[in-house]
Amino acid sequence: MVKSAGASLIPKGIERVTALRPFPLEEYQDRWARVHEHMRSLGYDIAVIWGKTSGVYERAGDTLYLTNFFSTHSGQEPDTVLWNGRSYSAVIMQLGEVPELITDEGEARLDVIATDRFQGSYNPVEGVASALKSRKATGKVAFVGSDTLPLKYWLQLEKATPGIEWVFEDDLIRDVRLIKSPRELALFEEAGALVTRAETALMQALIAGKTEADAAAAGGKILLEAGGAWHRIAISHGERSRFLESDPVTGFSVLAP
Protein backbone atom coordinates (compact mmCIF):
# COMPACT_ATOMS: atom_id res chain seq x y z
CA MET A 1 0.00 0.00 0.00
CA VAL A 2 1.45 3.35 -1.05
CA LYS A 3 0.09 6.70 0.06
CA SER A 4 1.00 10.09 -1.28
CA ALA A 5 2.58 12.60 1.05
CA GLY A 6 0.01 14.21 3.30
CA ALA A 7 -2.56 11.45 2.83
CA SER A 8 -3.89 9.36 5.68
CA LEU A 9 -1.57 6.55 6.68
CA ILE A 10 -4.22 4.61 8.58
CA PRO A 11 -4.26 1.12 7.02
CA LYS A 12 -7.43 -0.18 5.44
CA GLY A 13 -8.97 -3.52 6.29
CA ILE A 14 -7.88 -3.52 9.93
CA GLU A 15 -10.14 -2.99 12.91
CA ARG A 16 -9.53 0.45 14.33
CA VAL A 17 -9.61 -0.66 17.97
CA THR A 18 -9.12 -4.15 19.43
CA ALA A 19 -8.70 -5.52 22.92
CA LEU A 20 -5.22 -6.68 21.93
CA ARG A 21 -3.91 -3.34 20.66
CA PRO A 22 -3.30 -0.78 23.44
CA PHE A 23 -3.80 2.30 21.26
CA PRO A 24 -6.15 3.22 18.41
CA LEU A 25 -4.62 3.27 14.92
CA GLU A 26 -4.66 7.08 14.93
CA GLU A 27 -2.00 6.93 17.65
CA TYR A 28 0.28 4.86 15.43
CA GLN A 29 -0.48 7.10 12.47
CA ASP A 30 0.77 10.08 14.47
CA ARG A 31 3.94 8.19 15.41
CA TRP A 32 4.62 7.32 11.77
CA ALA A 33 4.12 10.94 10.72
CA ARG A 34 6.57 12.17 13.37
CA VAL A 35 9.12 9.53 12.35
CA HIS A 36 8.77 10.60 8.71
CA GLU A 37 9.32 14.21 9.73
CA HIS A 38 12.45 13.24 11.65
CA MET A 39 13.69 11.19 8.68
CA ARG A 40 13.27 14.20 6.39
CA SER A 41 15.25 16.37 8.79
CA LEU A 42 18.09 13.83 8.68
CA GLY A 43 17.94 13.42 4.90
CA TYR A 44 16.51 9.89 4.63
CA ASP A 45 13.80 8.54 2.35
CA ILE A 46 13.97 5.04 3.85
CA ALA A 47 14.82 3.70 7.30
CA VAL A 48 15.01 0.09 8.47
CA ILE A 49 14.30 -0.38 12.18
CA TRP A 50 15.42 -3.68 13.72
CA GLY A 51 14.14 -5.21 16.92
CA LYS A 52 14.51 -8.42 18.87
CA THR A 53 11.01 -9.12 20.07
CA SER A 54 11.05 -12.47 21.82
CA GLY A 55 12.25 -12.47 25.41
CA VAL A 56 11.30 -9.92 28.02
CA TYR A 57 14.76 -8.35 28.24
CA GLU A 58 15.17 -7.87 24.50
CA ARG A 59 15.23 -4.75 22.30
CA ALA A 60 11.59 -4.62 21.27
CA GLY A 61 10.88 -0.97 22.04
CA ASP A 62 11.16 0.62 18.60
CA THR A 63 9.34 -2.06 16.62
CA LEU A 64 6.64 -2.40 19.27
CA TYR A 65 6.17 1.38 19.28
CA LEU A 66 5.68 1.48 15.51
CA THR A 67 3.65 -1.67 14.84
CA ASN A 68 2.64 -3.33 18.13
CA PHE A 69 4.36 -6.53 16.98
CA PHE A 70 5.93 -8.96 19.42
CA SER A 71 7.27 -12.34 18.28
CA THR A 72 6.13 -15.48 20.03
CA HIS A 73 9.24 -17.36 18.90
CA SER A 74 12.11 -18.03 21.25
CA GLY A 75 15.28 -15.99 20.97
CA GLN A 76 17.26 -19.02 22.12
CA GLU A 77 16.77 -21.12 18.98
CA PRO A 78 19.93 -21.50 16.85
CA ASP A 79 19.76 -21.06 13.09
CA THR A 80 18.89 -24.17 11.09
CA VAL A 81 18.19 -25.13 7.48
CA LEU A 82 14.58 -24.10 8.20
CA TRP A 83 15.05 -20.64 9.69
CA ASN A 84 17.53 -17.82 10.13
CA GLY A 85 17.40 -14.87 12.51
CA ARG A 86 14.69 -16.30 14.73
CA SER A 87 13.08 -13.68 17.03
CA TYR A 88 14.28 -10.69 14.95
CA SER A 89 11.94 -8.36 13.11
CA ALA A 90 12.24 -5.14 11.14
CA VAL A 91 10.05 -2.22 10.15
CA ILE A 92 10.73 -0.47 6.85
CA MET A 93 9.72 3.17 7.02
CA GLN A 94 9.54 5.06 3.72
CA LEU A 95 8.36 8.64 3.34
CA GLY A 96 4.67 8.83 2.46
CA GLU A 97 4.07 5.10 2.90
CA VAL A 98 2.57 2.80 5.51
CA PRO A 99 5.32 0.94 7.42
CA GLU A 100 6.14 -2.57 6.22
CA LEU A 101 6.61 -5.11 9.01
CA ILE A 102 8.91 -8.05 8.31
CA THR A 103 8.93 -10.74 10.98
CA ASP A 104 10.00 -14.27 11.82
CA GLU A 105 6.34 -15.39 12.01
CA GLY A 106 4.34 -16.58 9.04
CA GLU A 107 0.92 -15.27 10.04
CA ALA A 108 -0.16 -11.65 10.32
CA ARG A 109 -2.18 -10.89 13.47
CA LEU A 110 -4.24 -8.07 11.99
CA ASP A 111 -6.20 -7.76 15.24
CA VAL A 112 -2.92 -6.97 16.99
CA ILE A 113 -0.45 -5.26 14.67
CA ALA A 114 -0.94 -1.67 13.52
CA THR A 115 -0.08 -2.04 9.82
CA ASP A 116 -1.46 -4.06 6.94
CA ARG A 117 1.90 -4.26 5.16
CA PHE A 118 3.24 -7.53 6.50
CA GLN A 119 5.77 -10.08 5.33
CA GLY A 120 6.21 -13.21 7.43
CA SER A 121 9.47 -15.02 6.85
CA TYR A 122 11.58 -17.71 8.46
CA ASN A 123 14.49 -15.51 7.38
CA PRO A 124 13.73 -11.86 8.23
CA VAL A 125 17.18 -10.75 7.04
CA GLU A 126 16.45 -12.12 3.59
CA GLY A 127 12.96 -10.67 3.82
CA VAL A 128 14.27 -7.15 4.42
CA ALA A 129 16.74 -7.42 1.54
CA SER A 130 13.97 -8.63 -0.78
CA ALA A 131 11.61 -5.84 0.27
CA LEU A 132 14.26 -3.19 -0.33
CA LYS A 133 15.05 -4.67 -3.73
CA SER A 134 11.37 -4.53 -4.70
CA ARG A 135 11.39 -0.84 -3.73
CA LYS A 136 14.50 -0.31 -5.88
CA ALA A 137 16.18 1.19 -2.82
CA THR A 138 19.69 2.53 -3.41
CA GLY A 139 21.97 5.07 -1.82
CA LYS A 140 21.71 6.23 1.78
CA VAL A 141 19.34 4.25 4.03
CA ALA A 142 19.07 4.67 7.79
CA PHE A 143 19.86 1.58 9.85
CA VAL A 144 18.29 1.56 13.32
CA GLY A 145 19.50 -1.23 15.59
CA SER A 146 23.26 -1.61 15.29
CA ASP A 147 23.13 -2.36 19.02
CA THR A 148 20.50 -5.04 18.39
CA LEU A 149 21.20 -7.01 15.22
CA PRO A 150 24.10 -9.49 15.60
CA LEU A 151 27.15 -9.19 13.36
CA LYS A 152 26.26 -12.48 11.66
CA TYR A 153 22.98 -11.10 10.33
CA TRP A 154 24.43 -7.67 9.56
CA LEU A 155 27.01 -9.28 7.27
CA GLN A 156 24.23 -11.21 5.52
CA LEU A 157 22.21 -8.04 5.02
CA GLU A 158 25.17 -6.00 3.82
CA LYS A 159 26.06 -8.67 1.25
CA ALA A 160 22.45 -8.86 0.00
CA THR A 161 22.11 -5.07 -0.47
CA PRO A 162 25.21 -3.96 -2.41
CA GLY A 163 23.56 -0.83 -3.78
CA ILE A 164 22.67 0.58 -0.37
CA GLU A 165 24.84 2.85 1.75
CA TRP A 166 23.82 1.94 5.29
CA VAL A 167 24.06 4.70 7.88
CA PHE A 168 23.66 3.79 11.55
CA GLU A 169 20.97 5.94 13.22
CA ASP A 170 20.16 4.07 16.42
CA ASP A 171 18.45 7.07 18.04
CA LEU A 172 16.11 7.85 15.15
CA ILE A 173 13.01 6.29 16.73
CA ARG A 174 14.11 6.97 20.31
CA ASP A 175 14.20 10.69 19.54
CA VAL A 176 10.52 10.51 18.54
CA ARG A 177 9.60 8.30 21.50
CA LEU A 178 10.86 10.94 23.94
CA ILE A 179 7.64 12.91 23.40
CA LYS A 180 4.82 10.98 25.06
CA SER A 181 1.23 11.39 23.95
CA PRO A 182 -1.66 11.86 26.39
CA ARG A 183 -2.69 8.25 25.73
CA GLU A 184 0.78 6.98 26.58
CA LEU A 185 0.90 9.02 29.78
CA ALA A 186 -2.52 7.70 30.79
CA LEU A 187 -1.33 4.14 30.23
CA PHE A 188 1.78 4.78 32.35
CA GLU A 189 -0.46 6.12 35.12
CA GLU A 190 -2.71 3.06 34.95
CA ALA A 191 0.28 0.72 35.02
CA GLY A 192 1.83 2.61 37.92
CA ALA A 193 -1.31 2.27 40.02
CA LEU A 194 -1.49 -1.46 39.23
CA VAL A 195 2.16 -2.07 40.09
CA THR A 196 1.74 -0.17 43.36
CA ARG A 197 -1.07 -2.52 44.39
CA ALA A 198 1.01 -5.54 43.45
CA GLU A 199 4.10 -4.26 45.27
CA THR A 200 2.08 -3.61 48.41
CA ALA A 201 0.73 -7.18 48.38
CA LEU A 202 4.25 -8.51 47.80
CA MET A 203 5.70 -6.58 50.75
CA GLN A 204 2.85 -7.56 53.05
CA ALA A 205 3.55 -11.23 52.29
CA LEU A 206 7.26 -10.83 53.09
CA ILE A 207 6.53 -8.95 56.32
CA ALA A 208 4.18 -11.77 57.30
CA GLY A 209 7.09 -14.19 56.95
CA LYS A 210 6.06 -15.88 53.72
CA THR A 211 8.66 -17.03 51.19
CA GLU A 212 9.86 -14.82 48.37
CA ALA A 213 8.04 -17.16 45.98
CA ASP A 214 4.78 -16.70 47.89
CA ALA A 215 5.31 -12.93 47.84
CA ALA A 216 5.93 -12.98 44.09
CA ALA A 217 2.75 -15.00 43.63
CA ALA A 218 0.75 -12.48 45.68
CA GLY A 219 1.94 -9.56 43.58
CA GLY A 220 1.80 -11.47 40.31
CA LYS A 221 -1.80 -12.51 40.92
CA ILE A 222 -2.88 -8.88 41.02
CA LEU A 223 -1.04 -8.09 37.79
CA LEU A 224 -2.41 -11.12 35.93
CA GLU A 225 -6.01 -10.61 37.03
CA ALA A 226 -5.85 -7.06 35.64
CA GLY A 227 -4.53 -8.30 32.29
CA GLY A 228 -0.93 -7.30 32.97
CA ALA A 229 2.32 -9.22 33.11
CA TRP A 230 5.86 -8.62 34.33
CA HIS A 231 9.41 -8.61 33.06
CA ARG A 232 10.89 -9.67 36.40
CA ILE A 233 9.66 -9.86 39.98
CA ALA A 234 12.96 -9.11 41.68
CA ILE A 235 13.13 -9.94 45.40
CA SER A 236 16.00 -10.28 47.84
CA HIS A 237 16.31 -10.09 51.61
CA GLY A 238 18.74 -10.56 54.47
CA GLU A 239 22.35 -11.09 53.52
CA ARG A 240 21.38 -11.09 49.83
CA SER A 241 19.80 -7.63 50.02
CA ARG A 242 22.83 -6.07 48.34
CA PHE A 243 21.85 -7.99 45.21
CA LEU A 244 18.84 -7.17 43.05
CA GLU A 245 17.52 -10.73 43.16
CA SER A 246 18.06 -13.69 45.45
CA ASP A 247 17.94 -16.05 42.47
CA PRO A 248 19.08 -14.45 39.18
CA VAL A 249 17.33 -17.15 37.13
CA THR A 250 13.79 -16.77 38.50
CA GLY A 251 14.13 -13.39 40.24
CA PHE A 252 13.14 -14.74 43.65
CA SER A 253 13.92 -17.69 45.89
CA VAL A 254 11.88 -20.08 48.02
CA LEU A 255 13.45 -18.68 51.20
CA ALA A 256 11.50 -16.69 53.79
CA PRO A 257 12.74 -13.64 55.75
Phi and psi in degrees as a GROMACS rama.xvg file:
@    title "Ramachandran Plot"
@    xaxis  label "Phi"
@    yaxis  label "Psi"
@TYPE xy
-119.938  133.242  VAL-2
-119.655  143.653  LYS-3
-73.6466  157.712  SER-4
-57.9151  133.979  ALA-5
91.221  -13.4789  GLY-6
-80.3979  164.002  ALA-7
-64.535  136.097  SER-8
-102.084  9.87541  LEU-9
-70.7196  122.501  ILE-10
-62.3853  152.524  PRO-11
-96.2494  154.146  LYS-12
81.7913  8.36578  GLY-13
-119.656  138.859  ILE-14
-58.1621  140.309  GLU-15
-75.6228  -29.6843  ARG-16
-140.113  133.319  VAL-17
-135.691  162.602  THR-18
-69.3753  -15.9736  ALA-19
-102.496  2.12039  LEU-20
-119.452  119.96  ARG-21
-72.7337  -14.8666  PRO-22
-132.729  151.886  PHE-23
-67.7054  160.864  PRO-24
-62.0298  -27.1244  LEU-25
-60.5394  -31.2879  GLU-26
-65.5935  -43.1465  GLU-27
-69.5489  -36.8062  TYR-28
-57.6768  -43.4709  GLN-29
-63.8578  -40.0046  ASP-30
-62.137  -45.124  ARG-31
-60.7665  -42.844  TRP-32
-61.9744  -40.4834  ALA-33
-70.6548  -34.504  ARG-34
-65.9004  -42.9984  VAL-35
-59.9297  -42.0536  HIS-36
-61.8166  -41.983  GLU-37
-67.7267  -38.3714  HIS-38
-60.8066  -44.1446  MET-39
-59.8194  -41.5587  ARG-40
-64.5252  -26.6632  SER-41
-95.2459  -5.43871  LEU-42
86.981  30.029  GLY-43
-115.472  138.741  TYR-44
-92.4569  -29.9321  ASP-45
-133.809  141.437  ILE-46
-135.71  141.241  ALA-47
-114.334  120.613  VAL-48
-110.226  116.002  ILE-49
-95.6463  147.446  TRP-50
-146.791  151.853  GLY-51
-108.586  113.666  LYS-52
-121.759  46.2497  THR-53
-112.473  -72.8134  SER-54
-79.1449  165.683  GLY-55
-72.8555  -18.4219  VAL-56
-101.365  17.5353  TYR-57
-90.386  178.114  GLU-58
-93.6078  75.2892  ARG-59
-101.245  -5.51859  ALA-60
-56.8224  -50.3047  GLY-61
-67.732  -46.3666  ASP-62
-69.8913  -35.1868  THR-63
-65.664  -41.4175  LEU-64
-60.9906  -37.5975  TYR-65
-86.8685  -32.4924  LEU-66
-133.155  -7.62535  THR-67
60.5464  32.002  ASN-68
-98.3307  138.549  PHE-69
-143.125  121.359  PHE-70
-70.5002  143.265  SER-71
-95.8264  1.55215  THR-72
-81.8799  156.219  HIS-73
-79.6433  141.082  SER-74
-83.1272  1.87793  GLY-75
-97.6104  -2.68817  GLN-76
-81.8781  125.783  GLU-77
-71.6148  159.178  PRO-78
-65.9105  145.646  ASP-79
-136.203  -174.523  THR-80
-70.5837  -13.9658  VAL-81
-93.298  -33.1278  LEU-82
-145.673  160.728  TRP-83
-145.555  132.028  ASN-84
74.1381  36.2463  GLY-85
-57.0934  136.004  ARG-86
85.1108  -4.01414  SER-87
-96.5072  147.056  TYR-88
-143.712  164.437  SER-89
-144.886  150.728  ALA-90
-119.791  123.83  VAL-91
-95.7525  116.311  ILE-92
-104.502  125.114  MET-93
-129.999  137.386  GLN-94
-53.4885  130.052  LEU-95
79.5206  5.03235  GLY-96
-124.794  155.776  GLU-97
-68.8518  138.499  VAL-98
-59.0261  143.213  PRO-99
-104.302  122.933  GLU-100
-98.6844  125.927  LEU-101
-120.489  120.445  ILE-102
-129.68  176.474  THR-103
-92.807  8.61916  ASP-104
-112.471  141.666  GLU-105
-77.388  -27.1067  GLY-106
-103.103  142.153  GLU-107
-93.8288  121.273  ALA-108
-88.2439  84.6805  ARG-109
-69.4687  -14.6198  LEU-110
-84.3421  -4.19948  ASP-111
-117.664  -52.686  VAL-112
-73.8041  163.502  ILE-113
-106.768  13.6088  ALA-114
-139.99  150.519  THR-115
-99.3308  2.62043  ASP-116
-94.7928  104.501  ARG-117
-137.847  136.554  PHE-118
-132.996  110.492  GLN-119
-89.857  133.885  GLY-120
-149.826  142.689  SER-121
-79.5411  0.918476  TYR-122
-140.719  82.3865  ASN-123
-62.5938  -26.4806  PRO-124
-64.7473  -47.0926  VAL-125
-64.373  -36.8296  GLU-126
-62.7585  -41.2256  GLY-127
-65.0968  -45.2023  VAL-128
-60.5046  -41.4217  ALA-129
-65.8298  -41.6994  SER-130
-64.8727  -40.131  ALA-131
-67.7907  -36.3004  LEU-132
-64.507  -40.5201  LYS-133
-66.5347  -25.301  SER-134
-86.7835  -2.81715  ARG-135
56.9377  40.1159  LYS-136
-73.5348  129.717  ALA-137
-143.304  168.208  THR-138
76.5866  -150.173  GLY-139
-76.5555  123.933  LYS-140
-131.293  134.161  VAL-141
-75.3326  136.156  ALA-142
-115.06  113.879  PHE-143
-108.164  117.157  VAL-144
123.934  28.2305  GLY-145
-66.6557  -19.4596  SER-146
-90.0065  5.22077  ASP-147
-122.093  -46.6412  THR-148
-81.6701  124.762  LEU-149
-62.5015  156.087  PRO-150
-56.364  -38.6922  LEU-151
-54.5695  -47.0446  LYS-152
-77.9801  -31.4134  TYR-153
-61.5515  -43.2614  TRP-154
-63.3691  -37.6783  LEU-155
-63.7369  -44.3942  GLN-156
-66.4012  -43.934  LEU-157
-60.2141  -43.078  GLU-158
-65.3949  -34.6049  LYS-159
-82.1544  -8.4625  ALA-160
-129.411  63.3906  THR-161
-65.1851  -22.0808  PRO-162
-89.2881  2.84628  GLY-163
-106.232  135.641  ILE-164
-98.3312  101.772  GLU-165
-78.3955  132.957  TRP-166
-124.249  121.508  VAL-167
-72.4746  123.816  PHE-168
-136.178  63.5455  GLU-169
-63.1845  -21.5205  ASP-170
-95.5437  4.95512  ASP-171
-58.1747  -49.4492  LEU-172
-79.5196  -35.9146  ILE-173
-60.0205  -36.7479  ARG-174
-59.2589  -40.1994  ASP-175
-72.7585  -38.0341  VAL-176
-67.3274  -17.5559  ARG-177
-60.8782  -30.6046  LEU-178
-92.4516  110.305  ILE-179
-90.2872  139.657  LYS-180
-82.0815  164.397  SER-181
-56.6526  -36.1288  PRO-182
-66.3002  -40.838  ARG-183
-63.646  -44.634  GLU-184
-62.4217  -38.1852  LEU-185
-65.4319  -37.7808  ALA-186
-67.9211  -38.9034  LEU-187
-61.2346  -41.0873  PHE-188
-64.8438  -42.9846  GLU-189
-62.3579  -45.1091  GLU-190
-64.896  -38.3475  ALA-191
-63.0554  -41.654  GLY-192
-65.0069  -39.2799  ALA-193
-66.9514  -44.1495  LEU-194
-65.3087  -35.1361  VAL-195
-61.9976  -43.2043  THR-196
-61.3991  -43.5782  ARG-197
-66.6986  -41.7538  ALA-198
-64.9317  -38.129  GLU-199
-62.6666  -44.7542  THR-200
-63.362  -38.8777  ALA-201
-61.769  -47.7308  LEU-202
-67.0797  -37.6776  MET-203
-62.7793  -37.3895  GLN-204
-66.257  -41.9536  ALA-205
-65.2109  -43.6152  LEU-206
-61.9862  -31.9751  ILE-207
-77.6911  -2.46033  ALA-208
90.2991  12.6819  GLY-209
-78.7901  163.412  LYS-210
-70.3049  161.483  THR-211
-58.644  -37.1676  GLU-212
-63.8856  -41.7935  ALA-213
-63.2853  -39.9572  ASP-214
-65.4614  -41.6896  ALA-215
-62.3128  -39.117  ALA-216
-64.849  -38.584  ALA-217
-64.4595  -44.3957  ALA-218
-71.33  -42.0598  GLY-219
-62.6459  -35.0144  GLY-220
-59.2059  -42.0519  LYS-221
-65.0964  -42.0946  ILE-222
-64.1781  -46.5404  LEU-223
-65.9313  -41.1561  LEU-224
-64.6841  -25.1788  GLU-225
-91.2994  4.28571  ALA-226
86.9126  12.2226  GLY-227
-97.4716  -175.401  GLY-228
-153.272  -173.757  ALA-229
-142.053  154.526  TRP-230
-82.3023  -51.6685  HIS-231
-147.019  146.162  ARG-232
-110.239  96.0344  ILE-233
-91.815  119.138  ALA-234
-133.944  138.255  ILE-235
-149.512  157.917  SER-236
-155.639  167.831  HIS-237
61.0747  -136.052  GLY-238
-68.0002  -13.5551  GLU-239
-95.078  6.08603  ARG-240
-64.4812  -19.6769  SER-241
-75.9257  -10.1389  ARG-242
-102.347  152.511  PHE-243
-63.152  -41.4278  LEU-244
-133.378  142.356  GLU-245
-64.5879  -45.7678  SER-246
-119.277  111.092  ASP-247
-69.6095  -10.5534  PRO-248
-83.5886  -49.0026  VAL-249
-96.3115  -25.7923  THR-250
102.041  -17.7288  GLY-251
-152.239  161.192  PHE-252
-110.084  -176.999  SER-253
-102.432  17.8435  VAL-254
-89.5415  152.723  LEU-255
-111.416  147.478  ALA-256
